[in-house]
Amino acid sequence: MRPTSLTTDVATLTADRQQQAISLIRGFAMDAPLRANSGHQGTAMALAPLAHVLYSRVMKHDPADPEWADRDRFVLSNGHASILQYSMLYLCGYGLELDDIRAFRSFESATPGHPEALHTAGIEVTTGPLGQGFANAVGMAIAERVLRERFGRDAVDHHTYAIVGDGCLMEGVSHEAASLAGHLALGRLIAVFDDNRITIDGPTSLAISDDVAARFESYGWDVQYLGEIADDADALEDALVAAKSVEDRPSLLILRSHIGHPSPDHTDNHEAHGLAFDADDVSRTKAVMEIPDEPFWAPDELVTAYRDVVGATGASRREAWLERSSDVRDTPEWQAAWAGGGVSGWDADLPTFEHGTALATRQAIQQALDATVDHLPGLVAGSADLTGNTGTKLAGQDVQSADEPGGRRIHYGVREHAMGAAMVGMARHGGVLPVGGTFFVFLDYMRPPVRLAAMSGAKVCFVFTHDSVGVGEDGPTHQPVEQLATLRAVPDLQVIRPADANETVAAWRATVEHDGPTALVLTRQKVDVVTDGSAVERGAGIVREPDQTPAVVLVATGSEVAVCVEAADRLAASGTPTRVVSLPSWDRLARQDPAYRRELFPAGVPVLSVEAGVTFGWERFAHDSIGIDRFGASAPGDEVLRRLGIDVDHVVERADALVTRTRHETS
């Protein structure tokens, strides 16, 4: 049954006013980039009717409450067309006003060049790098299904809509994400492919001859070719409503549009992908649309009527939801899930480990997850075909599938890029705390979503294991000597490389309590427990203190902390009192008072860092560094570590030399 349409239900939004709204969107799409002398005009112009239909006729949303849990999600994957979404947020009353539209792409405006989550109300995910938004939408659809199964349809019952372009579908992440979505049969996911056949360089035929429909059909999607209906609001609505009725697979609607339409100068011109319209072009196009030739034309009566209609409908739907979902929303499980955390006492069962216990930190994270899964209602975990290897298997939990829609374990397959982006989508959806694991070297296959997670504050846990040349025989292709330094360079990303099992447990607690994304960097090989885990709280801490004033400080992360503890014993026995500092998280230490850092590293005492990776960056803490400023080698892990200088003998030798040099320099 076709749902009530705003066009027939609300007399104030007449057909003429709807056409005016579409013309307003197209006017903004020309005016805002022209004023900024930067931006993309043609795509937003062509898709104005689609955006209008989505926001005013199809999607369930309430501008008065952009964070309403059961709203439909909308993702503009081709984020360069951001003015399209900003125009809709303005028209619907999400808080954007004309001054914000005029400030398009200006410093600290609410309308940046690409949509940014946490920056502008109504933006679900940060998009721009093509294909990421599409994969985010897959994650959102997974989150909706998991939550619907857990809490019931009275509380969770919505769709995810995405607009994607040719560029999104050319990027490799789209192949991974579409394949995953089809395999999982995500029936609440509806993607509209803007088939304008234009790229920056020219027609898409320059570079691609894929049969998109056949490709998506092979993935298991329901594919509908809509043809030339980009300007037909009623036909667009019919197509979207029909797609909503498809529950057993995701839907791809292929819409043939014409970039720059209805310009008499630039329709179907590849230059319309960017800043093609000058003032004269804009004037001629506005004449075709029969609207005033003035910048940012937005008649008050139109905007008021549009906001009234969308606002009233959204408020009515949200209020009905509030009533029917009240019992569920009052439960501790619901509240914990949407807070991204746990019920009271969620960490009470976390394990502790005796000193001397030998355990790989990838095994310790498995124990931490299993100890808390029943108390973290939003926890969903999986891996890119490395579940047992990365410690991300949730004991006793079902595998996510169409047959098990509430499954909290996800097999992503060998799809690191899609895994990362889907997890960002899950986190931005809300209600889900996603954990995903792979080998650390494969960070290279998922760096874009890691960066976007940090940029958008997505609460995601990236588990990276096999973190050093200790991987061994697999050789340098699998030994990520440079990856840790690159992760530390990402703003707003919490990075923790725990020394042992106790620090790993503490790292999991810090992950759950953190507001943004976390990368846990864990060992393949067993390491001795040498800490109580407390260093994680402040980012660094003393794990071995000599009886006398230290002559040298050894600072390390991960498995190298145990090496330094043994080296400290040797140094002390030979008359060199040595402090050992575990520094699992540079960013957590950076948030501490500078006085704390001075406590750890006293003035005048030389510091030697030890880490089985590149030494880049350690100069901020250390006077000398032991590291691996080359690619690794294929041999047993212990041998590779020893031959590349990550062993007790080498640490003792270098510490003695540093102490001697410091004494000479100060004498």
C-alpha positions in Angstrom: 0.0 0.0 0.0 1.4 3.4 -1.0 2.0 5.5 2.1 0.3 8.9 2.5 2.1 11.5 0.4 2.7 15.0 1.6 1.6 16.3 -1.9 -1.9 14.8 -1.5 -2.2 15.1 2.3 -1.2 18.7 2.9 -2.9 21.4 0.8 -0.3 24.1 1.7 2.4 22.4 -0.3 0.8 22.7 -3.7 2.3 21.3 -6.9 3.3 24.9 -7.8 5.1 25.3 -4.5 6.9 21.9 -4.9 8.1 23.1 -8.3 9.3 26.3 -6.7 11.1 24.3 -4.1 12.9 22.4 -6.8 13.8 25.6 -8.5 15.1 27.0 -5.2 17.4 24.1 -4.8 18.7 24.5 -8.4 19.2 28.2 -7.8 21.2 27.5 -4.6 23.2 24.9 -6.5 24.3 27.6 -8.9 24.5 30.6 -6.6 26.5 29.2 -3.7 29.4 27.8 -5.7 29.4 31.0 -7.8 29.7 33.1 -4.7 32.4 30.9 -3.2 34.2 30.6 -6.6 34.4 26.9 -5.7 32.2 23.9 -5.7 30.1 21.6 -7.9 26.9 22.8 -9.5 25.6 20.4 -12.1 25.0 17.3 -10.1 23.0 19.1 -7.4 20.9 20.8 -10.2 20.1 17.5 -11.8 19.1 15.8 -8.6 17.0 18.6 -7.1 13.7 16.7 -7.8 15.1 13.5 -6.2 16.2 15.3 -3.1 12.9 17.1 -2.8 11.0 13.8 -3.1 13.2 12.0 -0.5 13.0 14.7 2.1 9.4 15.8 1.7 7.6 12.6 0.5 9.5 9.5 1.4 12.0 9.7 4.2 10.9 9.5 7.9 12.7 12.4 9.7 12.0 15.3 12.0 14.1 18.5 11.6 13.3 19.4 15.2 15.2 16.3 16.4 18.0 15.4 14.0 19.2 12.6 16.3 15.8 10.8 16.5 16.9 7.2 16.8 14.3 5.8 14.4 14.7 8.3 11.6 15.6 7.1 8.1 19.2 7.7 7.4 20.4 9.6 4.3 23.9 9.5 2.8 25.1 11.7 0.0 28.0 9.5 -1.1 28.9 11.8 -4.0 29.6 14.5 -1.3 30.9 17.0 -3.8 27.3 17.8 -4.4 27.0 19.0 -0.8 25.0 22.1 -1.8 22.1 19.7 -2.6 21.9 18.4 0.9 22.5 21.8 2.4 19.6 23.1 0.4 17.3 20.4 1.7 18.5 21.1 5.3 17.7 24.7 4.8 14.2 24.0 3.3 13.3 21.5 5.9 14.3 23.7 8.9 17.3 21.8 10.3 18.9 25.1 11.4 20.6 26.3 8.3 19.6 29.7 7.2 20.3 31.9 4.1 23.5 33.3 5.6 24.8 29.7 6.0 24.0 29.0 2.3 25.7 32.2 1.3 28.8 31.2 3.4 29.2 28.0 1.4 32.8 26.7 1.5 34.0 29.5 3.7 36.1 29.2 6.8 34.2 27.6 9.8 30.8 27.9 8.0 28.1 25.4 8.6 28.2 24.5 4.9 31.7 23.2 4.2 32.8 21.9 0.8 31.7 18.3 1.7 29.2 17.1 4.3 30.7 16.7 7.7 29.1 14.8 10.6 29.1 16.6 13.9 29.5 19.9 12.1 26.0 20.4 10.5 22.7 19.1 11.9 21.2 16.6 9.6 24.5 15.2 8.2 24.8 11.6 9.1 28.4 10.8 7.9 31.3 12.7 6.5 31.5 12.1 2.8 33.7 13.3 0.0 36.2 10.6 -0.8 34.1 8.7 -3.3 32.6 5.4 -2.4 33.0 5.9 1.4 29.5 7.1 1.9 28.1 4.1 -0.1 29.9 1.7 2.2 28.9 3.7 5.3 25.3 3.2 4.2 25.9 -0.5 4.1 27.0 -0.3 7.7 24.0 1.7 8.7 21.7 -0.9 7.2 23.5 -3.6 9.2 23.1 -1.5 12.4 19.4 -1.0 11.8 18.8 -4.7 11.3 20.8 -5.8 14.4 19.0 -3.2 16.5 15.5 -4.0 15.1 16.0 -7.7 16.0 17.3 -6.9 19.5 14.8 -4.2 20.4 11.8 -4.9 18.2 10.1 -3.0 15.3 8.2 -0.7 17.7 11.6 0.8 18.5 13.7 0.3 15.4 12.0 0.3 12.0 13.6 2.5 9.3 15.5 2.6 6.0 18.9 3.9 4.8 18.9 5.9 1.6 22.1 6.7 -0.4 22.7 8.7 -3.5 25.8 7.5 -5.3 27.5 8.6 -8.5 29.7 7.1 -11.2 32.8 7.9 -9.2 31.5 6.1 -6.1 30.9 3.0 -8.1 34.3 3.1 -9.8 36.1 3.2 -6.5 37.1 -0.3 -5.3 35.4 0.1 -1.9 32.0 0.0 -3.7 32.7 -3.5 -5.1 33.5 -4.8 -1.6 30.6 -3.0 0.1 28.0 -4.0 -2.5 29.1 -7.6 -2.4 28.8 -7.7 1.4 25.4 -6.0 1.3 24.1 -8.4 -1.2 25.4 -11.4 0.7 23.8 -10.2 3.9 20.5 -9.4 2.0 20.1 -5.9 3.5 16.6 -5.2 2.5 16.4 -1.8 4.3 19.2 -0.3 2.1 18.1 1.7 -1.0 20.8 3.3 -3.2 20.0 5.6 -6.1 22.7 5.6 -8.8 22.9 9.0 -10.4 23.7 7.8 -13.9 24.6 11.1 -15.5 27.5 9.5 -17.5 29.8 12.4 -16.8 33.1 12.6 -14.9 35.5 15.5 -14.5 37.6 14.4 -17.6 34.6 13.9 -19.8 32.0 11.2 -20.5 32.3 8.1 -18.4 32.9 6.1 -21.7 36.5 7.4 -21.5 37.3 5.1 -18.7 34.5 2.6 -18.0 32.2 0.2 -19.8 30.8 -1.8 -16.9 27.2 -3.0 -16.9 26.3 -1.6 -13.5 22.9 -3.3 -13.4 24.4 -6.7 -14.2 27.1 -6.2 -11.7 24.7 -5.4 -8.8 22.4 -8.2 -9.8 25.3 -10.6 -9.5 25.9 -9.2 -6.0 22.3 -10.2 -5.1 20.7 -6.7 -5.3 17.2 -5.8 -6.6 18.0 -3.5 -9.5 15.5 -1.2 -11.2 16.4 1.0 -14.2 14.2 4.1 -13.8 15.1 5.7 -17.1 14.4 9.4 -17.8 12.3 10.3 -14.8 14.8 12.6 -13.0 12.3 15.5 -13.3 9.2 13.5 -12.6 8.6 13.8 -8.8 5.6 11.4 -8.8 7.5 8.7 -10.7 10.5 9.1 -8.4 8.2 8.7 -5.4 6.6 5.6 -6.9 10.1 4.1 -7.5 11.3 4.8 -4.0 8.1 3.5 -2.4 8.3 0.3 -4.5 11.9 -0.2 -3.3 10.8 0.0 0.3 8.6 -3.0 -0.3 11.7 -5.1 -1.2 12.7 -6.7 2.1 14.8 -9.6 1.0 17.7 -7.7 -0.7 19.2 -4.2 -1.0 17.9 -2.1 -3.9 19.7 -0.1 -6.6 17.7 2.4 -8.5 19.5 3.5 -11.7 18.3 7.0 -12.5 19.3 8.5 -15.8 19.9 12.2 -15.1 21.5 15.1 -17.0 24.1 17.0 -15.2 23.5 20.8 -15.3 19.8 20.4 -16.2 17.9 22.7 -17.1 20.8 25.0 -18.2 20.6 26.0 -21.9 24.4 26.2 -21.9 25.8 23.3 -19.8 23.3 20.4 -19.6 25.3 17.1 -20.1 28.5 19.1 -20.3 31.3 17.5 -18.3 32.4 21.0 -17.2 29.2 21.2 -15.2 30.7 18.7 -12.8 32.6 21.6 -11.3 32.3 25.4 -11.5 30.9 25.8 -15.0 28.3 28.5 -14.4 29.2 32.1 -14.5 26.8 34.9 -13.7 25.4 35.0 -17.3 24.9 31.2 -17.3 23.0 31.4 -14.0 20.8 34.2 -15.3 19.9 32.2 -18.5 19.1 29.1 -16.5 16.9 31.0 -14.0 15.0 32.4 -17.0 14.3 28.8 -18.1 13.1 28.0 -14.6 11.0 31.2 -14.6 12.3 32.4 -11.2 13.6 35.8 -10.3 17.2 36.5 -11.5 18.5 37.2 -8.0 21.1 35.4 -5.9 19.7 33.0 -3.3 16.1 33.4 -4.2 14.1 32.0 -1.3 10.6 33.4 -0.9 9.5 33.4 2.8 6.1 32.0 2.0 7.6 29.0 0.2 10.2 28.3 2.9 7.6 28.6 5.7 5.2 26.3 4.0 7.8 23.7 3.3 9.1 23.8 6.8 5.6 23.6 8.2 4.7 20.5 6.2 7.9 18.6 6.7 8.1 19.6 10.4 4.5 18.7 11.2 4.8 15.3 9.5 8.1 14.5 11.1 6.9 15.6 14.5 3.8 13.4 14.2 5.8 10.3 13.2 8.4 10.9 16.0 5.7 11.4 18.7 4.0 8.2 17.6 7.3 6.4 17.9 8.0 7.9 21.3 4.7 6.5 22.5 5.0 3.0 21.2 8.7 2.6 22.1 8.6 4.1 25.6 9.0 0.7 27.4 12.0 -0.3 25.3 13.6 3.1 25.6 13.4 2.9 29.4 15.5 -0.2 29.6 19.2 -0.1 30.6 20.1 -2.0 27.5 18.6 0.5 25.1 20.2 3.4 27.0 23.6 1.7 27.1 23.5 0.8 23.4 22.7 4.3 22.3 25.3 5.8 24.6 27.9 3.5 23.0 28.8 1.9 26.3 27.7 -0.7 28.8 25.2 -1.3 31.5 26.2 -0.6 35.1 29.1 -2.7 36.1 29.9 -3.7 32.5 33.6 -4.1 33.2 33.2 -6.1 36.4 34.1 -9.4 34.8 37.2 -8.2 32.9 40.2 -10.6 33.6 43.4 -9.8 35.3 46.7 -11.7 34.7 49.5 -12.7 37.0 53.0 -11.4 36.2 54.9 -13.9 34.2 51.9 -15.2 32.4 52.7 -15.5 28.7 49.9 -14.5 26.4 49.7 -12.8 23.0 47.8 -9.5 23.3 45.5 -10.6 20.4 44.5 -13.4 22.7 43.9 -11.1 25.6 41.5 -8.9 23.6 39.5 -12.0 22.9 39.1 -12.6 26.6 38.2 -9.0 27.2 35.5 -9.0 24.5 34.0 -12.3 25.7 34.0 -11.0 29.3 32.0 -7.9 28.4 29.8 -8.9 25.4 26.7 -9.6 27.6 27.1 -6.2 29.3 27.7 -4.1 26.1 24.4 -4.4 24.3 25.6 -2.6 21.2 28.8 -4.6 20.7 29.1 -6.1 17.2 32.5 -7.7 16.2 34.0 -9.3 13.2 37.0 -9.5 11.0 38.2 -9.5 7.4 38.5 -13.3 7.2 40.9 -13.3 10.2 38.5 -13.8 13.1 40.4 -16.3 15.1 43.7 -14.7 14.3 42.7 -11.3 15.5 40.7 -12.2 18.6 37.5 -10.7 17.4 35.2 -13.7 17.7 32.4 -13.2 20.2 31.9 -16.5 22.0 28.3 -17.8 21.9 27.1 -15.2 19.5 25.3 -15.8 16.2 26.8 -14.8 12.8 25.0 -11.9 11.1 22.9 -13.0 8.1 19.5 -12.8 6.7 18.6 -15.9 8.7 20.2 -14.4 11.8 19.4 -10.7 11.6 20.4 -10.2 15.2 23.8 -11.8 14.8 26.5 -9.9 16.5 29.4 -11.6 14.7 30.2 -10.4 11.2 32.2 -12.2 8.6 33.4 -9.4 6.3 35.4 -11.7 4.1 38.6 -10.4 2.6 37.2 -6.9 2.4 39.2 -4.6 4.8 38.1 -1.4 3.0 34.4 -2.2 3.2 34.8 -3.5 6.7 36.3 -0.2 7.9 33.8 2.0 6.1 30.8 -0.2 7.2 32.0 0.1 10.8 32.1 3.9 10.5 28.5 3.7 9.2 27.4 1.5 12.1 28.9 3.9 14.6 27.4 7.0 13.0 24.1 5.2 12.9 24.2 4.8 16.6 23.2 2.0 18.9 26.1 -0.2 17.8 29.7 -0.4 19.0 31.6 -2.0 16.1 34.8 -3.9 16.5 36.7 -5.1 13.5 40.0 -6.9 13.2 42.7 -7.5 10.6 46.5 -7.7 10.4 48.2 -4.4 11.0 49.9 -4.4 7.6 46.4 -4.3 6.0 45.8 -0.9 7.5 46.8 0.2 4.0 43.6 -1.3 2.6 41.4 0.6 5.1 43.1 3.9 5.7 40.4 6.1 4.3 37.7 4.9 6.8 40.2 5.1 9.7 40.8 8.7 8.7 37.1 9.5 8.3 36.3 7.8 11.6 38.6 10.2 13.3 37.2 13.2 11.4 33.6 12.3 12.2 34.1 11.1 15.8 32.8 7.6 15.0 33.1 5.3 17.9 34.8 2.4 16.2 37.4 -0.1 17.5 39.9 -1.0 14.9 41.8 -4.1 16.0 45.2 -4.5 14.3 47.2 -7.6 15.1 50.5 -9.1 14.0 52.0 -5.7 14.8 55.7 -6.1 14.2 58.5 -8.1 12.6 57.6 -10.7 15.2 55.1 -11.9 12.6 58.1 -13.9 11.4 58.2 -16.2 8.4 55.6 -14.3 6.3 58.3 -11.7 5.7 58.4 -8.0 5.1 55.2 -7.9 3.2 53.4 -8.8 6.4 55.6 -6.9 8.8 54.2 -3.4 9.4 57.2 -1.5 10.6 55.9 1.9 9.4 52.2 1.6 10.2 52.2 2.6 13.9 53.9 5.9 13.1 51.3 6.7 10.5 48.4 5.9 12.8 49.9 8.3 15.5 49.8 11.1 12.9 46.0 10.9 12.5 44.3 13.7 14.5 41.6 12.6 17.0 42.4 8.9 16.7 43.1 7.1 19.9 46.0 4.7 19.4 46.9 2.1 22.0 49.7 -0.5 21.7 49.5 -2.4 25.0 52.5 -4.0 26.6 50.8 -7.2 27.7 47.5 -8.8 28.6 46.8 -6.5 31.6 47.4 -3.4 29.4 45.2 -4.9 26.7 42.3 -5.3 29.1 42.8 -1.7 30.2 43.0 -0.7 26.6 39.6 -2.3 26.0 38.1 -0.3 28.9 39.6 2.9 27.5 38.1 2.1 24.1 34.6 1.7 25.5 34.9 4.9 27.6 36.4 6.9 24.7 34.0 9.1 22.6 35.7 8.5 19.3 37.6 5.9 17.3 40.3 3.7 18.8 43.0 1.6 17.1 44.3 -1.3 19.2 47.7 -2.6 18.0 48.3 -6.1 19.2 50.9 -8.9 19.0 50.8 -12.2 17.3 53.5 -13.6 19.6 53.1 -14.4 23.3 54.5 -11.7 25.6 55.1 -12.0 29.3 52.8 -10.0 31.6 55.0 -7.4 33.3 52.6 -4.6 34.1 49.4 -4.0 36.1 47.8 -2.2 33.2 47.6 1.2 34.9 49.8 2.9 32.3 47.0 3.0 29.8 44.9 5.4 31.9 47.3 8.3 31.4 49.0 7.0 28.3 52.2 6.1 30.0 53.4 4.9 33.4 56.4 3.5 35.3 56.5 -0.3 35.3 59.9 -0.8 36.8 61.6 1.6 39.2 65.1 1.2 40.6 66.0 1.5 44.3 68.2 4.5 43.5 67.8 7.6 41.3 67.6 6.3 37.7 70.7 6.8 35.5 68.7 6.0 32.4 65.0 5.6 31.4 64.0 2.9 28.9 60.7 3.7 27.3 58.8 1.2 25.1 55.5 0.1 23.8 53.9 -3.3 23.2 56.0 -6.4 23.4 59.2 -4.4 23.7 58.2 -3.4 27.3 59.0 -6.9 28.5 62.4 -6.7 26.7 63.2 -3.5 28.5 62.2 -4.9 31.9 64.7 -7.7 31.5 67.3 -5.3 30.2 66.7 -3.1 33.3 67.4 -6.0 35.5 70.7 -6.6 33.7 71.6 -2.9 33.8 70.8 -2.7 37.5 73.0 -5.8 38.3 75.9 -4.0 36.6 75.5 -0.8 38.5 73.2 1.2 36.3 69.9 1.9 38.0 67.2 1.9 35.3 63.6 3.0 35.1 61.2 1.4 32.6 58.3 3.4 31.2 55.5 1.8 29.3 54.0 4.3 26.8 51.0 2.5 25.2 49.3 5.7 24.0 51.0 8.8 22.8 47.7 10.7 22.4 46.5 9.8 25.9 49.8 11.0 27.3 49.5 14.2 25.3 46.3 15.0 27.2 48.1 14.9 30.6 49.5 17.9 32.4 53.1 18.5 31.3 54.2 18.0 34.9 53.3 14.3 34.6 55.6 13.9 31.6 58.4 15.5 33.5 57.8 12.9 36.3 58.2 10.1 33.8 61.3 11.6 32.1 63.2 13.6 34.7 65.5 16.4 33.4 69.1 15.3 33.0 68.3 11.6 32.8 68.9 10.1 29.3 66.0 8.3 27.7 66.3 5.4 25.3 63.2 4.3 23.3 62.7 0.7 22.1 60.0 -0.2 19.6 59.9 -2.8 16.8 59.0 -0.2 14.2 60.4 2.9 12.6 61.9 5.4 15.0 60.1 8.3 13.4 58.7 10.6 16.1 60.5 9.1 19.1 62.7 12.2 19.3 60.0 13.9 21.2 60.6 11.5 24.1 64.0 10.0 23.7 67.7 11.0 23.3 68.3 7.8 21.4 66.1 5.2 19.8 66.2 1.5 19.0 63.9 0.7 16.2 63.6 -0.8 12.7 64.2 1.8 10.0 64.1 -0.7 7.2 61.7 -3.4 6.0 61.7 -6.7 7.8 62.8 -10.2 6.8 61.5 -13.7 6.5 62.6 -16.0 9.4 61.2 -17.1 12.7 59.9 -14.1 14.6 62.3 -14.3 17.5 65.2 -14.5 15.1 64.0 -11.5 13.1 63.6 -9.4 16.2 67.1 -10.4 17.4 68.8 -9.8 14.1 67.2 -6.3 13.8 68.2 -5.3 17.3 65.0 -5.8 19.3 66.6 -7.9 22.1 67.9 -7.6 25.6 71.6 -7.6 24.7 71.2 -4.8 22.2 69.1 -2.7 24.7 71.7 -3.1 27.4 74.5 -2.2 25.0 72.8 0.9 23.8 71.7 2.0 27.2 75.2 1.8 28.6 76.5 3.7 25.6 73.9 6.4 26.1 74.7 6.8 29.8 78.4 7.0 29.1 77.8 9.7 26.3 75.6 11.7 28.6 78.1 11.7 31.4 80.8 12.9 29.0 78.6 15.6 27.6 77.7 17.0 31.1 81.1 16.6 32.7 
